[in-house]
Amino acid sequence: MQRLCRITVPGLSIESDFAAARERLLAEFPKVHEVIATTAPATLLVLYSGRAEADAWVDTLLDSAQTGELEANRRLLNRRDGNGSAASGGSGNGSLWNGDSAA
């Protein structure tokens, strides 16, 4: 099953760093299927399968963007069915992951 994780990396420039960050995540993490730029500053969506490796993704992006050791925010997005409703198996309560890697 594929999932989405939104990651925000302070200092990441979508205009100048996105292509390199996307290529690096796709090359280094076989379970990352796509990386999508967003209109939110320094924010990407990561489409992946298996277990979320948000901390490792952020470390890779920090290295790619050469921003040093900065804290990033990460949230798993709720799955949706084709009708825009929460898919079965999801909480359906709108809660989002707050970055705790134990989730």
Rosetta silent file (secondary structure, phi, psi, omega in degrees, C-alpha in Angstrom):
SEQUENCE: MQRLCRITVPGLSIESDFAAARERLLAEFPKVHEVIATTAPATLLVLYSGRAEADAWVDTLLDSAQTGELEANRRLLNRRDGNGSAASGGSGNGSLWNGDSAA
SCORE:     score description
SCORE:     0.000 S_00000001
   1 L     0.000  135.649  178.654    0.000    0.000    0.000 S_00000001
   2 E   -92.267  146.147 -179.293    1.307    3.435   -0.879 S_00000001
   3 E  -133.875  165.306  176.653    1.199    6.319    1.576 S_00000001
   4 E  -116.120  142.367  173.777    2.008   10.020    1.600 S_00000001
   5 E  -132.964  127.732  176.966    4.220   11.868    4.025 S_00000001
   6 E   -95.380  125.810  178.873    4.545   15.639    4.010 S_00000001
   7 E  -124.226  137.485  177.563    7.966   16.870    5.068 S_00000001
   8 E  -118.403  123.265 -177.261    9.050   20.457    5.583 S_00000001
   9 L  -119.243  103.461  179.410   12.766   21.170    5.587 S_00000001
  10 L   -53.796  132.806  179.733   13.691   24.724    6.575 S_00000001
  11 L    95.422  -14.934  178.228   16.102   26.157    4.055 S_00000001
  12 L   -74.597  125.281  177.626   15.070   23.848    1.205 S_00000001
  13 L   -99.528  116.714  179.149   14.357   25.893   -1.898 S_00000001
  14 H   -59.997  -40.492 -177.131   11.781   24.235   -4.124 S_00000001
  15 H   -63.967  -43.772 -173.915   12.996   26.314   -7.069 S_00000001
  16 H  -104.996  -21.346 -174.421   16.691   25.433   -6.808 S_00000001
  17 H  -107.941  -13.479 -171.862   16.906   22.255   -4.679 S_00000001
  18 H   -58.881  -50.197 -175.309   13.861   20.194   -5.679 S_00000001
  19 H   -58.722  -46.070  179.871   15.297   18.278   -8.640 S_00000001
  20 H   -66.346  -40.999 -179.975   18.430   17.203   -6.742 S_00000001
  21 H   -64.996  -43.306  179.097   16.450   16.345   -3.583 S_00000001
  22 H   -61.935  -49.540  179.935   13.937   14.286   -5.573 S_00000001
  23 H   -58.999  -41.697 -177.715   16.628   12.395   -7.463 S_00000001
  24 H   -67.448  -44.148  178.255   18.527   11.655   -4.274 S_00000001
  25 H   -62.305  -44.100  179.718   15.494   10.352   -2.364 S_00000001
  26 H   -64.006  -35.953 -178.928   14.467    8.155   -5.290 S_00000001
  27 H   -75.481  -37.468 -173.212   18.017    6.801   -5.653 S_00000001
  28 H   -91.806  -17.072 -176.761   18.707    6.145   -1.959 S_00000001
  29 L  -127.548   99.590 -176.320   15.320    4.852   -0.816 S_00000001
  30 L   -61.111  -23.509 -179.401   13.853    2.040   -2.946 S_00000001
  31 L   -89.447    0.878  171.504   10.463    2.287   -1.200 S_00000001
  32 E   -88.712  120.998 -175.848   10.095    5.954   -2.163 S_00000001
  33 E   -97.567  -27.724  179.403    8.058    5.947   -5.369 S_00000001
  34 E  -162.379  152.068  175.001    7.731    9.673   -6.013 S_00000001
  35 E  -126.991  128.067 -172.698    8.600   13.057   -4.530 S_00000001
  36 E  -121.591  129.868  175.221    6.248   15.932   -5.273 S_00000001
  37 E   -73.494  149.949  176.016    6.901   19.651   -4.841 S_00000001
  38 L  -121.601  172.049  176.931    4.206   21.695   -3.127 S_00000001
  39 L   -83.858  -11.886  176.683    3.365   25.380   -3.100 S_00000001
  40 L   -73.670  139.095 -178.826    4.108   25.538    0.640 S_00000001
  41 L   -57.148  132.492  172.858    7.623   26.842    1.327 S_00000001
  42 L    58.082   27.681 -174.156   10.284   24.132    1.725 S_00000001
  43 E  -120.991  134.861  178.994    7.637   21.386    1.703 S_00000001
  44 E  -127.226  155.070  168.789    7.544   18.125   -0.242 S_00000001
  45 E  -106.480  133.375  178.263    5.206   15.157   -0.431 S_00000001
  46 E  -113.481  120.130  175.268    6.864   11.739   -0.392 S_00000001
  47 E   -94.333  120.967 -173.190    4.917    8.820   -1.875 S_00000001
  48 E  -144.192  167.768  171.592    6.265    5.601   -0.360 S_00000001
  49 E  -124.922  162.571 -178.662    5.399    2.032    0.578 S_00000001
  50 L    79.747 -149.885 -177.513    6.330    0.114    3.704 S_00000001
  51 L   -83.347  139.095  177.179    7.481    1.897    6.822 S_00000001
  52 L   -66.610  133.405  176.345    7.945    5.674    6.823 S_00000001
  53 L  -118.429   48.351 -172.556   11.599    6.671    7.061 S_00000001
  54 H   -56.685  -41.311 -179.904   10.909   10.370    7.521 S_00000001
  55 H   -62.653  -42.313  178.653   13.977   11.051    9.669 S_00000001
  56 H   -67.452  -38.928  177.459   16.272    9.468    7.082 S_00000001
  57 H   -61.947  -45.386 -179.394   14.517   11.330    4.262 S_00000001
  58 H   -63.040  -43.683  177.683   14.922   14.630    6.073 S_00000001
  59 H   -57.393  -42.208  178.645   18.606   13.925    6.775 S_00000001
  60 H   -64.181  -42.410  179.735   19.097   13.250    3.064 S_00000001
  61 H   -67.875  -38.892  176.818   17.270   16.433    2.118 S_00000001
  62 H   -60.631  -42.065  178.438   19.228   18.501    4.607 S_00000001
  63 H   -65.349  -44.079  179.956   22.421   17.144    3.102 S_00000001
  64 H   -61.519  -41.147 -177.595   21.154   17.782   -0.440 S_00000001
  65 H   -85.599   -6.536 -179.920   20.151   21.334    0.365 S_00000001
  66 L    52.295   48.494 -178.075   23.334   21.930    2.407 S_00000001
  67 L  -101.871   -0.881 -178.105   21.319   23.616    5.154 S_00000001
  68 L    82.696 -162.730 -177.088   23.069   22.067    8.169 S_00000001
  69 L   -91.990   92.688  179.252   21.322   20.464   11.100 S_00000001
  70 L  -117.121  147.275  178.987   17.851   21.961   11.122 S_00000001
  71 L   -79.556  140.845  178.817   14.694   20.451   12.576 S_00000001
  72 L  -120.058  156.467  175.632   11.966   19.508   10.130 S_00000001
  73 E  -101.079  141.553 -179.893    8.240   18.888   10.510 S_00000001
  74 E  -137.793  137.554  177.870    6.724   15.671    9.145 S_00000001
  75 E  -140.698  130.920  171.192    3.109   14.577    8.879 S_00000001
  76 E   -78.991  136.814 -179.472    1.564   11.431    7.431 S_00000001
  77 L   -96.124  142.782  178.937   -1.492   12.326    5.420 S_00000001
  78 L   -62.619  140.803  175.194   -4.729   10.365    5.766 S_00000001
  79 L   -72.038  147.643  178.254   -5.499    7.981    2.914 S_00000001
  80 E  -125.653  145.015  173.272   -8.553    8.870    0.840 S_00000001
  81 L   -83.741 -176.917 -177.199  -10.770    6.683   -1.293 S_00000001
  82 L   -65.350  -14.378 -179.331  -11.869    7.753   -4.771 S_00000001
  83 L   -98.006    3.359 -179.937  -14.759    9.764   -3.300 S_00000001
  84 L    86.876    2.145  178.063  -12.593   11.954   -1.053 S_00000001
  85 L   -90.811  157.954  176.920  -13.643   10.106    2.110 S_00000001
  86 E   -58.975  132.196 -179.079  -11.209    8.547    4.555 S_00000001
  87 L   -71.392  154.532  179.660  -10.306    5.086    3.241 S_00000001
  88 L   -61.229  144.575 -178.102  -11.189    2.035    5.300 S_00000001
  89 L    93.853  -16.991  176.814   -8.565    1.161    7.849 S_00000001
  90 L   -88.016  166.652 -178.161   -7.729    4.813    8.463 S_00000001
  91 L   -69.400  -32.210  179.503   -8.701    6.659   11.589 S_00000001
  92 L    69.875    0.461 -177.646  -11.088    8.924    9.709 S_00000001
  93 L   -97.786    6.599  177.744  -10.788   11.477   12.513 S_00000001
  94 L    79.129    3.620 -179.439   -8.485   13.808   10.615 S_00000001
  95 L   -71.781  147.312 -179.448   -5.555   13.209   12.932 S_00000001
  96 L  -125.217  151.871  178.504   -2.120   13.538   11.407 S_00000001
  97 L   -69.914  135.484 -174.921    1.235   12.188   12.468 S_00000001
  98 L  -100.537   13.087  176.976    3.248   14.858   14.256 S_00000001
  99 L   105.437   -2.192  177.962    6.726   13.549   13.464 S_00000001
 100 L   -71.031  111.420 -174.787    7.117   10.915   16.199 S_00000001
 101 L   -68.667   -6.623  178.049    9.126    8.263   14.359 S_00000001
 102 L   -79.888   -9.686 -177.445    7.736    5.534   16.632 S_00000001
 103 L   -69.741    0.000    0.000    4.378    5.787   14.858 S_00000001
